[in-house]
């Protein structure tokens, strides 16, 4: 009875699991908004989570599955941290969280993901997928999100040129602000980057990039003029929001770069090109 007004509960670094935590354990916690269960032994999402929960931390467990019903009664969830578990994309149920209206941040870093998961929440703003085995961003995987994904972190994965196509970022063209693709296996600047109208910070450092084609970073004037031929609206060539671009630790011969390569970047000094790797 005395726990009805409890807001924060931290139970990290114990030996808790679904075997010794009853689904009724959280029932008295009518006001709980912040729950830390990291560094325990859960293999599944605990049952019976309080309806009031807003932030859930389950990092450093052994979670292998996210079922269709595990978040059915937690409609106020805003942040879920599941880094350092054993999740595979195929073990995340399609209806697990796609219809959540308040879930804005998910951290699935250091799991066993081989592609960006489908059926992510419509409301998602912040997605962290660092340190997986991801080699593919499926087309339209962000297409259902509204108002749209703003932060995407894919550092330390296995993305190469075949894993990203023109529609991989569809749905985030007018929302994405930060994207980290550093420490992957890219040999060129990915397709679709120039379509990201609101992108402010882009990391492509520590890849295998040898050449940077101008149209991959900045849309060419020719392309824009062609699009505007049948329109009365003028689109400013310098409409890019890009302020920070990291390309260091690749294999780029900077002397061969076109003078137009970074023409849409707000300040040339914010383009980090050095050092480069020796061939």
LOLUM-116635 format. One record per residue (C-alpha): x negated, y negated, z negated; residue number from 1. Coordinates in pm, 1 decimal, padded with zeros to 6 digits. Each point is the difference from the previous one (the first is absolute). Example, Ala and Ser with C-alpha at 12.3 -4.5 7.8 and 13.67 -1.06 7.14 Angstrom:
<nodes>
px / py / pz / num
-01230.0 / 00450.0 / -00780.0 / 1;
-00137.0 / -00344.0 / 00066.0 / 2;
</nodes>
This chain:
<nodes>
px / py / pz / num
00000.0 / 00000.0 / 00000.0 / 1;
-00288.0 / -00234.5 / -00075.8 / 2;
-00137.8 / 00036.2 / 00353.9 / 3;
00290.7 / -00155.5 / 00190.3 / 4;
-00180.7 / -00332.2 / 00039.0 / 5;
-00345.0 / 00142.2 / 00079.7 / 6;
-00133.4 / -00159.0 / 00320.4 / 7;
-00346.9 / 00155.2 / 00039.8 / 8;
-00114.5 / 00357.5 / -00061.3 / 9;
-00357.4 / 00117.2 / 00059.8 / 10;
-00073.1 / 00372.6 / -00028.1 / 11;
-00317.7 / 00028.7 / 00203.1 / 12;
-00275.2 / 00259.5 / -00046.5 / 13;
00202.5 / 00270.2 / -00170.3 / 14;
00095.3 / 00349.7 / 00114.1 / 15;
00354.3 / -00080.8 / 00100.9 / 16;
00168.7 / 00198.8 / 00276.3 / 17;
00347.8 / 00104.4 / 00113.6 / 18;
-00047.5 / 00303.1 / -00226.1 / 19;
-00011.1 / -00203.4 / -00321.0 / 20;
00197.0 / -00316.0 / 00088.4 / 21;
00375.9 / 00054.3 / -00013.5 / 22;
00223.4 / -00171.9 / 00259.1 / 23;
00176.9 / -00148.8 / -00303.4 / 24;
-00318.6 / -00143.9 / -00149.4 / 25;
00051.4 / -00346.4 / 00148.8 / 26;
00376.2 / -00016.8 / -00057.3 / 27;
-00014.9 / -00232.5 / -00306.1 / 28;
-00217.9 / -00251.2 / 00187.3 / 29;
00282.1 / -00209.5 / 00142.8 / 30;
-00211.2 / -00311.7 / 00061.4 / 31;
-00334.8 / 00149.1 / 00104.5 / 32;
-00147.0 / -00179.8 / 00300.2 / 33;
-00368.0 / 00102.9 / -00004.3 / 34;
-00115.4 / 00363.0 / -00033.8 / 35;
-00359.2 / 00125.6 / 00017.5 / 36;
-00050.0 / 00375.8 / 00028.7 / 37;
-00340.6 / 00003.5 / 00167.4 / 38;
-00268.2 / 00261.0 / -00071.2 / 39;
00239.0 / 00276.1 / -00095.9 / 40;
00090.0 / 00333.6 / 00159.9 / 41;
00323.2 / -00064.4 / 00189.2 / 42;
00048.7 / 00196.4 / 00324.2 / 43;
00332.0 / -00165.9 / 00081.7 / 44;
00160.5 / -00335.6 / -00078.1 / 45;
00141.5 / 00022.6 / -00355.7 / 46;
00376.7 / 00043.6 / -00015.1 / 47;
00233.5 / -00221.3 / -00197.3 / 48;
-00186.7 / -00327.1 / 00050.8 / 49;
00182.1 / -00301.4 / -00150.3 / 50;
00234.1 / -00178.7 / 00241.1 / 51;
-00158.9 / -00329.2 / -00106.3 / 52;
-00354.8 / 00092.3 / 00105.5 / 53;
-00172.8 / -00257.0 / 00225.2 / 54;
-00365.1 / 00108.0 / -00004.8 / 55;
-00110.9 / 00364.2 / -00004.3 / 56;
-00363.7 / 00109.3 / -00021.8 / 57;
-00073.6 / 00368.5 / 00064.8 / 58;
-00359.1 / -00027.0 / 00118.0 / 59;
-00252.1 / 00278.1 / -00064.3 / 60;
00246.2 / 00285.9 / -00035.5 / 61;
00045.0 / 00307.0 / 00220.8 / 62;
00319.7 / -00104.4 / 00177.3 / 63;
00059.6 / 00202.7 / 00316.4 / 64;
00357.5 / -00088.8 / 00089.0 / 65;
00250.8 / -00284.1 / 00002.5 / 66;
00348.6 / 00148.2 / 00016.9 / 67;
00313.4 / -00150.8 / 00148.1 / 68;
00158.1 / -00058.5 / -00340.5 / 69;
-00287.4 / -00106.9 / -00224.4 / 70;
00068.1 / -00374.7 / 00039.1 / 71;
00378.7 / 00022.3 / 00040.7 / 72;
00076.1 / -00185.8 / -00322.2 / 73;
-00290.0 / -00246.9 / -00003.0 / 74;
00136.3 / -00264.8 / 00234.0 / 75;
-00189.2 / -00278.6 / -00178.5 / 76;
-00341.3 / 00146.8 / 00083.3 / 77;
-00232.2 / -00266.9 / 00136.4 / 78;
-00347.9 / 00154.8 / -00031.3 / 79;
-00111.4 / 00364.5 / 00019.9 / 80;
-00364.4 / 00099.3 / -00043.7 / 81;
-00080.4 / 00357.8 / 00104.6 / 82;
-00370.1 / -00023.9 / 00081.3 / 83;
-00227.3 / 00296.5 / -00070.4 / 84;
00257.9 / 00276.6 / 00038.6 / 85;
00045.3 / 00286.7 / 00248.4 / 86;
00277.4 / -00129.5 / 00223.2 / 87;
00032.2 / 00098.3 / 00365.6 / 88;
00225.2 / -00185.4 / 00242.4 / 89;
00213.4 / 00309.8 / 00058.5 / 90;
00074.9 / 00028.4 / -00373.2 / 91;
00161.8 / -00343.7 / -00020.3 / 92;
00373.3 / 00047.4 / 00060.4 / 93;
00146.6 / -00224.2 / 00275.4 / 94;
00263.9 / -00139.0 / -00237.5 / 95;
-00227.3 / -00032.4 / -00303.2 / 96;
-00018.3 / -00379.7 / 00010.2 / 97;
00088.3 / -00132.7 / 00346.1 / 98;
00326.0 / -00159.1 / -00122.1 / 99;
-00144.6 / -00169.4 / -00307.6 / 100;
00068.7 / -00372.6 / 00019.8 / 101;
-00243.5 / -00122.2 / -00266.2 / 102;
-00304.4 / 00221.6 / 00053.6 / 103;
-00267.6 / -00237.1 / 00130.3 / 104;
-00334.0 / 00159.7 / -00090.2 / 105;
-00127.4 / 00357.9 / 00038.8 / 106;
-00354.6 / 00120.4 / -00064.6 / 107;
-00073.0 / 00343.5 / 00148.5 / 108;
-00377.8 / -00032.7 / 00007.0 / 109;
-00217.8 / 00309.3 / -00039.6 / 110;
00257.1 / 00264.0 / 00084.2 / 111;
00005.6 / 00253.1 / 00285.4 / 112;
00174.2 / -00205.0 / 00266.4 / 113;
-00090.5 / 00051.4 / 00366.4 / 114;
00222.3 / -00273.8 / 00140.4 / 115;
00188.0 / -00303.0 / -00126.4 / 116;
00315.1 / 00150.1 / -00155.8 / 117;
00332.6 / -00042.1 / 00176.2 / 118;
00322.0 / -00100.4 / -00179.0 / 119;
-00165.5 / -00260.9 / -00222.3 / 120;
00234.4 / -00238.8 / -00185.8 / 121;
00173.7 / -00262.0 / 00212.7 / 122;
-00093.8 / -00263.2 / -00257.1 / 123;
-00373.6 / 00083.8 / -00006.6 / 124;
-00240.3 / -00295.5 / -00002.0 / 125;
-00324.7 / 00147.1 / -00136.6 / 126;
-00139.1 / 00340.6 / 00109.6 / 127;
-00332.6 / 00141.4 / -00121.2 / 128;
-00131.1 / 00316.4 / 00169.3 / 129;
-00373.2 / -00024.8 / -00069.0 / 130;
-00215.9 / 00313.0 / -00009.3 / 131;
00223.3 / 00256.1 / 00169.6 / 132;
-00066.7 / 00202.6 / 00317.2 / 133;
00226.1 / -00217.2 / 00216.4 / 134;
-00077.1 / 00019.6 / 00371.7 / 135;
00328.3 / -00134.6 / 00136.7 / 136;
00241.7 / -00289.2 / -00039.7 / 137;
00315.8 / 00130.9 / 00170.7 / 138;
00185.6 / -00234.6 / 00232.0 / 139;
00290.1 / -00190.4 / -00157.6 / 140;
-00087.0 / 00128.5 / -00350.7 / 141;
00057.2 / -00355.5 / -00133.0 / 142;
00284.9 / -00078.8 / 00239.6 / 143;
00285.4 / 00038.9 / -00249.8 / 144;
-00147.1 / -00230.0 / -00266.9 / 145;
00169.0 / -00330.7 / -00078.9 / 146;
-00114.4 / -00267.9 / -00045.9 / 147;
-00318.7 / 00193.4 / 00084.7 / 148;
-00329.3 / 00133.8 / -00132.6 / 149;
-00247.7 / -00270.6 / -00107.9 / 150;
-00300.6 / 00190.4 / -00138.2 / 151;
-00146.8 / 00320.0 / 00146.9 / 152;
-00316.7 / 00158.6 / -00136.6 / 153;
-00145.4 / 00295.9 / 00192.4 / 154;
-00367.5 / -00019.2 / -00095.6 / 155;
-00205.4 / 00320.9 / -00022.7 / 156;
00207.8 / 00221.2 / 00227.6 / 157;
-00064.1 / 00176.0 / 00332.8 / 158;
00172.6 / -00228.6 / 00248.4 / 159;
-00145.7 / -00004.8 / 00350.2 / 160;
00112.3 / -00159.9 / 00326.3 / 161;
00244.7 / 00282.4 / 00071.5 / 162;
00179.1 / -00045.9 / -00331.5 / 163;
00132.8 / -00351.7 / 00062.6 / 164;
00213.7 / -00099.3 / 00298.7 / 165;
00191.4 / -00306.6 / 00118.6 / 166;
00305.4 / 00069.7 / -00215.4 / 167;
-00176.2 / 00116.6 / -00317.2 / 168;
00059.6 / -00341.8 / -00159.2 / 169;
00345.2 / -00055.4 / 00149.3 / 170;
00223.7 / -00152.0 / -00267.0 / 171;
-00289.2 / -00184.8 / -00165.6 / 172;
-00082.3 / -00242.8 / 00283.3 / 173;
00154.8 / -00294.5 / -00185.2 / 174;
-00069.1 / 00102.5 / -00359.8 / 175;
-00344.5 / 00160.4 / -00042.6 / 176;
-00245.0 / -00230.1 / -00180.3 / 177;
-00288.2 / 00227.1 / -00102.4 / 178;
-00128.4 / 00318.9 / 00158.5 / 179;
-00307.4 / 00197.3 / -00102.3 / 180;
-00124.4 / 00255.7 / 00255.4 / 181;
-00360.5 / 00004.3 / -00119.2 / 182;
-00200.0 / 00321.3 / -00049.5 / 183;
00176.3 / 00196.8 / 00273.1 / 184;
-00116.4 / 00136.6 / 00336.8 / 185;
00129.0 / -00266.0 / 00238.9 / 186;
-00207.6 / -00063.2 / 00312.9 / 187;
00197.8 / -00305.2 / 00110.0 / 188;
00235.7 / -00258.5 / -00145.9 / 189;
00338.9 / 00177.6 / -00021.0 / 190;
00284.9 / -00071.5 / 00237.7 / 191;
00274.1 / -00220.4 / -00139.6 / 192;
-00218.8 / -00221.8 / -00220.0 / 193;
00058.8 / -00305.2 / 00220.1 / 194;
00376.3 / 00044.5 / -00042.7 / 195;
-00019.9 / -00052.0 / -00377.4 / 196;
00113.5 / -00363.1 / -00016.6 / 197;
-00039.2 / -00051.3 / -00374.7 / 198;
-00323.3 / 00195.8 / -00056.3 / 199;
-00232.1 / -00198.7 / -00224.2 / 200;
-00265.7 / 00250.3 / -00113.7 / 201;
-00132.8 / 00289.6 / 00211.0 / 202;
-00274.0 / 00244.9 / -00096.4 / 203;
-00156.5 / 00210.8 / 00275.6 / 204;
-00345.8 / 00025.8 / -00153.0 / 205;
-00183.4 / 00332.3 / -00038.2 / 206;
00140.6 / 00169.4 / 00308.1 / 207;
-00163.9 / 00103.1 / 00329.7 / 208;
00108.7 / -00301.1 / 00205.0 / 209;
-00237.3 / -00088.0 / 00286.1 / 210;
00200.3 / -00253.6 / 00198.8 / 211;
00266.6 / -00255.4 / -00087.5 / 212;
00232.6 / -00079.0 / 00290.4 / 213;
00133.8 / -00357.0 / -00036.3 / 214;
00362.9 / 00098.7 / 00060.6 / 215;
-00009.4 / 00249.1 / -00289.6 / 216;
-00042.5 / -00279.0 / -00258.0 / 217;
00150.8 / -00301.7 / 00174.9 / 218;
00277.8 / 00014.4 / 00256.7 / 219;
-00124.8 / -00139.2 / 00330.8 / 220;
00139.2 / -00325.6 / 00136.0 / 221;
00096.7 / 00185.5 / 00318.1 / 222;
00217.5 / 00247.8 / -00190.1 / 223;
00174.3 / -00277.5 / -00188.8 / 224;
00062.5 / -00202.8 / 00316.0 / 225;
00151.3 / 00305.4 / 00168.8 / 226;
00233.7 / 00053.3 / -00295.9 / 227;
00103.4 / -00365.4 / 00004.0 / 228;
00066.6 / -00020.0 / 00375.6 / 229;
00366.6 / 00085.8 / -00050.6 / 230;
00039.3 / -00189.7 / -00324.6 / 231;
00045.9 / -00365.2 / -00086.8 / 232;
-00184.4 / 00053.1 / -00327.2 / 233;
-00369.1 / -00076.6 / -00017.5 / 234;
-00213.9 / 00228.2 / -00211.9 / 235;
-00317.1 / -00154.2 / -00138.1 / 236;
-00308.2 / 00193.8 / 00106.2 / 237;
-00158.7 / -00075.3 / -00335.4 / 238;
00290.6 / 00149.4 / -00195.9 / 239;
-00208.2 / 00263.0 / -00179.4 / 240;
-00006.5 / -00000.5 / -00380.5 / 241;
-00325.1 / 00200.2 / -00010.7 / 242;
-00244.1 / -00156.2 / -00246.3 / 243;
-00221.9 / 00288.3 / -00112.3 / 244;
-00144.0 / 00262.6 / 00235.1 / 245;
-00261.6 / 00256.6 / -00104.3 / 246;
-00189.7 / 00187.8 / 00272.6 / 247;
-00333.9 / 00058.2 / -00170.8 / 248;
-00168.1 / 00342.9 / -00016.5 / 249;
00113.0 / 00111.2 / 00344.4 / 250;
-00207.1 / 00035.4 / 00320.5 / 251;
00091.3 / -00331.6 / 00161.9 / 252;
-00256.0 / -00184.4 / 00212.2 / 253;
00102.7 / -00349.7 / -00101.3 / 254;
-00182.9 / -00155.4 / 00298.1 / 255;
00243.6 / 00171.0 / 00234.9 / 256;
00313.6 / -00142.9 / -00160.6 / 257;
00218.7 / -00223.1 / 00215.2 / 258;
00030.2 / -00360.4 / -00122.6 / 259;
00378.1 / 00055.9 / -00001.4 / 260;
-00008.1 / 00311.0 / -00218.9 / 261;
00088.0 / -00185.2 / -00322.1 / 262;
00161.9 / -00309.2 / 00151.3 / 263;
00318.1 / 00041.5 / -00205.1 / 264;
-00177.7 / 00043.9 / -00334.6 / 265;
00045.5 / -00315.3 / -00204.8 / 266;
-00366.6 / -00036.0 / -00095.5 / 267;
-00286.0 / 00171.0 / 00181.1 / 268;
-00195.3 / 00005.5 / -00326.8 / 269;
00258.3 / 00240.7 / -00143.4 / 270;
-00089.9 / 00265.4 / 00261.1 / 271;
-00253.0 / 00226.9 / -00170.4 / 272;
-00217.5 / 00174.3 / 00261.1 / 273;
-00327.8 / 00061.5 / -00181.4 / 274;
-00163.9 / 00232.0 / -00070.4 / 275;
00060.7 / 00253.0 / 00279.1 / 276;
-00127.8 / 00356.4 / 00004.4 / 277;
-00296.9 / 00094.9 / 00213.8 / 278;
00088.6 / 00231.2 / 00289.4 / 279;
</nodes>
